[in-house]
Amino acid sequence: MKWNSRTRCAIICLGFILLFSLFSFRLIYLQMVKHDEYAGLAAEKHVIKQPIFAERGTILDANNEVLADNVPVETVVADASHLTDVETTVDLVSKELQLPRGEVSEKLHTDRRYIVLKREVAKAIADPLRQQLRAKNLRGVYFEQDATRIYPNGVMLCHVIGFTDFEHKGIQGVEGSLDEYLRGQDGYRYIEHNRAGQEIVLYRGQERAPRNGYEVHLTIDLNLQNIVENEIDAAMHQYSPKKATIILMRPQTGEILAMANRPAFDLNKRSDAKPEQMKNRAICDMMEPGSTFKIVTAAAALNEHKFGLDSYIFCENGMWNYGGTPLHDHAAFGDLSVKDILVKSSNIGAAKMAVNLGDQKFYEYIRRFGFGDRTGIELPGEIPGLIRPPQSWSKISITHIPMGHEIGVTPLQMATAMCAIANGGKLMTPRIVKSITTADGKTISTLKPIVLRQVISPQTATQIGTALRGVVSDRGTAAAAAVPGFTIAGKTGTAQKVGPHGGYEKGKEVVSFCGYLPADHPEFVGLVVLDDAQTKPEQNYGGAVAGPIFSHIAEKAARYLDLEPHEEIRRATPVERVALTSSSRH
């Protein structure tokens, strides 16, 4: 059949109509039906959600001295889809950032959109790299603003402050326990790049500003901390103990004024630290307290009116058989008053007071003083110690626990118990955070002293304090702890170390002194603990080793706090210190 020209023209027109109809339907399909899908794909290729990091809050001491701060750095990242010359970029980045070339090459030979090349790059390093990338017209490498944590005081307060990881999360110390306040909240912005990888500022999208972290003010006084750090370093040099802890507390409020442990580590070089160096031994080490625990025994007996301060107890001339086991004193004491049982540190006298109290009542007072429970300080990793209930005691436990054996306590628990004697019988919750302040200066949390309970009456606390003054005298076991011009109250402690397989290790002692100054109106309580001090056996006692360390700290602290001396007290000579301590285990 022959088609005329009109028919052919109509067929061609119909073909074009069908073709354009197909294109129209395809366009409508892509624009209407597939719009969201392709818009998302386009956004993935050209729009990036860029994080805006919040600045971590600073940590300061009680006098606004900076303990932890931030330094601006940059994070160097790459987008593999924007790279123009991979090999040249690999050479340049590895050289400028001092990274292994193979490592950089492996990261960039991918199709990933977000590749972290190196964190915490200083501006002095980032700027030359940025300039060279521009000069060589290399695209695909970007720089994100960030900050790194610095600790101006290095080793000082390392166990209290803690540190952060690479994601700015707090680890250990206050950095860990108050991470939710310090960390803040990151913001973000959506930015669009052109085909060359450059940001199109006009198309910058949704943005949320970051909320910076809060400032945390500690109760720590950096000047007192410096005194303590210097003295604990001197003690480590002189005695080479395996471990050491020193704590200063304000007894009326429970504020921690200073806290130091050894071994320690530099917060700015934490990757080099060993696990043993990172333990806050003030709250996570358990020890037998030795004779410092006699303050609990005597306080319980006086508070229950079983004895008076001047009541006499026969101390069996130095050896007492109880439960088929001999209990010894370091000297052949006859009748001693309750006061002199503390002054002379008589094991037998303390044991007889506890026997008179009875297992259950004595255990009740141990728990009332806070032993067996965490103190509640705002630091992670605290342990409760080990206090067995009376039903788990042996026949002789009632004579050994009163002198600080068969129990496990932390140094902080012991210091807190002494605070209860110093402040009139109140058990305070130790506090190390003074206040928390927002970035705009609004205070959201302020320290309020927390009284857990009245452990003993104020009268009993005064009586124990009177006896503890005698300990720091020529008659007592801690003459070397005296400070000229001040009356000191305190108690010595010497306990054999418990071996890893049970029993006691011969010749290995934990020596301590815990006391307060001035005795009438205490401004601070101090605890000194040294584990396995290397000294002559006849001098390895709390009064001879820990007492002088306390004296040095207390004298400097009193001067710093501008405490007014009220009487002239003679400091014991080295010969007298040895004479007072050479035959005693207390």
MOUR-V878743 format. One record per pair of residues at least 4 apart in sequence whose C-alpha atoms are under 6 Angstrom apart, sorted by sequence separation. I is the first residue (numbers start at 1). J is the second residue. If there is no record, write none. Layout:
I/J + I/J
This chain:
3/7 + 17/21 + 20/24 + 25/29 + 27/31 + 28/32 + 29/33 + 30/34 + 31/35 + 35/39 + 43/47 + 60/64 + 61/65 + 89/93 + 90/94 + 93/97 + 94/98 + 123/127 + 133/137 + 158/162 + 164/168 + 165/169 + 171/175 + 172/176 + 174/178 + 175/179 + 179/183 + 193/197 + 194/198 + 222/226 + 235/239 + 236/240 + 250/254 + 266/270 + 281/285 + 295/299 + 299/303 + 307/311 + 316/320 + 321/325 + 336/340 + 340/344 + 341/345 + 367/371 + 393/397 + 397/401 + 401/405 + 419/423 + 421/425 + 437/441 + 438/442 + 472/476 + 499/503 + 518/522 + 542/546 + 543/547 + 550/554 + 551/555 + 553/557 + 554/558 + 558/562 + 572/576 + 578/582 + 30/35 + 60/65 + 94/99 + 133/138 + 164/169 + 170/175 + 171/176 + 193/198 + 250/255 + 301/306 + 302/307 + 321/326 + 341/346 + 357/362 + 366/371 + 400/405 + 401/406 + 420/425 + 437/442 + 471/476 + 474/479 + 498/503 + 499/504 + 517/522 + 539/544 + 558/563 + 60/66 + 164/170 + 170/176 + 193/199 + 249/255 + 302/308 + 320/326 + 420/426 + 437/443 + 470/476 + 471/477 + 472/478 + 473/479 + 498/504 + 499/505 + 516/522 + 60/67 + 94/101 + 163/170 + 164/171 + 192/199 + 193/200 + 249/256 + 320/327 + 420/427 + 436/443 + 437/444 + 471/478 + 472/479 + 497/504 + 59/67 + 163/171 + 192/200 + 249/257 + 265/273 + 319/327 + 341/349 + 436/444 + 497/505 + 516/524 + 59/68 + 162/171 + 170/179 + 248/257 + 319/328 + 374/383 + 436/445 + 516/525 + 58/68 + 162/172 + 248/258 + 318/328 + 374/384 + 435/445 + 472/482 + 515/525 + 58/69 + 162/173 + 247/258 + 318/329 + 373/384 + 435/446 + 497/508 + 515/526 + 161/173 + 162/174 + 163/175 + 247/259 + 265/277 + 372/384 + 434/446 + 435/447 + 496/508 + 497/509 + 514/526 + 160/173 + 161/174 + 162/175 + 191/204 + 246/259 + 264/277 + 318/331 + 372/385 + 434/447 + 496/509 + 514/527 + 90/104 + 159/173 + 161/175 + 191/205 + 246/260 + 263/277 + 318/332 + 372/386 + 495/509 + 513/527 + 90/105 + 190/205 + 245/260 + 317/332 + 318/333 + 372/387 + 495/510 + 513/528 + 190/206 + 245/261 + 317/333 + 494/510 + 512/528 + 189/206 + 244/261 + 317/334 + 329/346 + 494/511 + 512/529 + 189/207 + 244/262 + 315/333 + 316/334 + 329/347 + 493/511 + 511/529 + 528/546 + 188/207 + 243/262 + 315/334 + 469/488 + 493/512 + 511/530 + 188/208 + 314/334 + 315/335 + 387/407 + 469/489 + 492/512 + 510/530 + 187/208 + 314/335 + 386/407 + 429/450 + 468/489 + 492/513 + 510/531 + 187/209 + 313/335 + 386/408 + 428/450 + 468/490 + 491/513 + 510/532 + 187/210 + 312/335 + 313/336 + 385/408 + 428/451 + 491/514 + 509/532 + 186/210 + 312/336 + 385/409 + 427/451 + 428/452 + 490/514 + 508/532 + 185/210 + 312/337 + 427/452 + 490/515 + 185/211 + 311/337 + 427/453 + 489/515 + 184/211 + 310/337 + 311/338 + 426/453 + 489/516 + 184/212 + 310/338 + 426/454 + 184/213 + 309/338 + 425/454 + 426/455 + 488/517 + 513/542 + 183/213 + 309/339 + 425/455 + 488/518 + 489/519 + 511/541 + 512/542 + 80/111 + 182/213 + 425/456 + 487/518 + 488/519 + 511/542 + 80/112 + 181/213 + 182/214 + 425/457 + 487/519 + 80/113 + 181/214 + 225/258 + 315/348 + 425/458 + 513/546 + 79/113 + 315/349 + 424/458 + 512/546 + 513/547 + 79/114 + 78/114 + 219/255 + 221/257 + 425/461 + 78/115 + 219/256 + 220/257 + 424/461 + 77/115 + 219/257 + 220/258 + 77/116 + 77/117 + 421/461 + 76/117 + 76/118 + 75/118 + 539/582 + 75/119 + 538/582 + 75/120 + 74/120 + 73/120 + 74/121 + 494/541 + 73/121 + 351/399 + 369/417 + 494/542 + 73/122 + 493/542 + 492/542 + 351/402 + 492/543 + 350/402 + 377/430 + 377/431 + 84/139 + 83/139 + 347/403 + 83/140 + 82/140 + 79/140 + 78/140 + 78/141 + 77/141 + 78/142 + 77/142 + 478/543 + 76/142 + 477/543 + 481/547 + 76/143 + 480/547 + 481/548 + 75/143 + 480/548 + 483/551 + 75/144 + 478/547 + 482/551 + 74/144 + 481/551 + 74/145 + 74/146 + 323/395 + 483/555 + 73/146 + 323/396 + 72/146 + 73/147 + 72/147 + 71/147 + 70/147 + 71/148 + 70/148 + 70/149 + 486/565 + 69/149 + 70/150 + 485/565 + 69/150 + 485/566 + 68/150 + 485/567 + 68/151 + 485/568 + 67/151 + 484/568 + 485/569 + 484/569 + 484/570 + 368/455 + 482/571 + 480/572 + 494/586 + 479/572 + 493/586 + 480/577 + 284/382 + 283/382 + 284/383 + 297/402 + 294/402 + 158/267 + 294/403 + 155/265 + 155/266 + 293/404 + 154/266 + 291/403 + 154/267 + 290/403 + 291/404 + 290/404 + 82/197 + 289/404 + 288/404 + 288/405 + 288/407 + 288/408 + 159/280 + 287/408 + 286/408 + 287/409 + 286/409 + 286/410 + 57/182 + 285/410 + 56/182 + 56/183 + 283/410 + 343/470 + 339/467 + 343/471 + 282/411 + 283/412 + 54/184 + 282/412 + 54/185 + 54/186 + 344/476 + 53/186 + 343/476 + 52/186 + 52/187 + 51/187 + 52/188 + 51/188 + 50/188 + 50/189 + 49/189 + 49/190 + 48/190 + 48/191 + 47/191 + 47/192 + 46/192 + 46/193 + 54/210 + 57/213 + 59/215 + 61/217 + 62/218 + 54/211 + 55/212 + 56/213 + 57/214 + 58/215 + 59/216 + 60/217 + 61/218 + 62/219 + 303/460 + 54/212 + 57/215 + 59/217 + 62/220 + 61/220 + 62/221 + 61/221 + 251/419 + 252/423 + 251/423 + 254/428 + 254/429 + 255/430 + 254/430 + 255/431 + 256/432 + 254/431 + 255/432 + 253/449 + 292/491 + 292/492 + 292/493 + 177/379 + 291/493 + 177/380 + 290/493 + 290/494 + 290/495 + 173/379 + 219/432 + 218/432 + 219/433 + 218/433 + 219/434 + 218/434 + 217/434 + 217/435 + 216/436 + 215/436 + 215/437 + 214/437 + 214/438 + 214/439 + 330/584 + 250/524 + 249/524 + 249/525 + 248/525 + 248/526 + 247/526 + 247/527 + 246/527 + 246/528 + 245/529 + 244/529 + 244/530 + 243/531 + 242/531 + 241/531 + 242/532 + 241/532 + 241/533 + 240/533 + 239/533 + 240/534 + 239/534 + 291/586
